[in-house]
Amino acid sequence: MDKDAQEIKNTNQIPVPLGSRKNTKRLGRGPSSGKGKTCGRGQKGQKARAASMKRGFEGGQMPLHRRLPKRGFTSKFRIYYQPVNLGDIAKFKLSGDIDIKTLFKHGLIRDENSLVKILAQGEIDDPVNIVADKYSKAALEKVQSKGGKIIVRELNKAKEK
């Protein structure tokens, strides 16, 4: 290994070869600039104009987005739950009472004001009491088998399961 290769430790420290980085040629700056007058666009025509074609325009042919059928819709009443697996709770070695704020503090959910659903992927070792908005049957069985429970949060009311 030569001396230069030993000095470079990171890829961002590799020196740039001479002539590899050029300034872009400025357009429309006189005939002697090499890109004057038509600025490399040629003479007239649609591609020489200032505005380009509309997105999806296919030269007058019926565009693909209009040829394909519409399907379904987005429900404005959909409820989004942030999933939390039991394995994630075990990974952080959480035990005892676990509420939404605890899950948020450990980075298991992104927003502490959102709804949370407990899922059964993974195993827990200690008995835990989890406060959540929803849970799967398998998650409830796993938590109860370890001596814990899942408490369902219902708009400021807590109901034990």
Buried (B, 14 or more C-beta within 10 A) or exposed (E): EEEEEEEEEEEEEEEEEEEEEEEEEEBEEEEEEEBBEEBEBEEEEEEEEEEEEEEEEEEEEEBEEEEEEEEEEEEEEEEEBBBBBBEBBBEBEBBEEBBBEBBBEBEBBEEBEEBBBBBBBBEBEEBBBBBBBBBBEEBBEBBEEBEBBBBBBEEEEEEEE
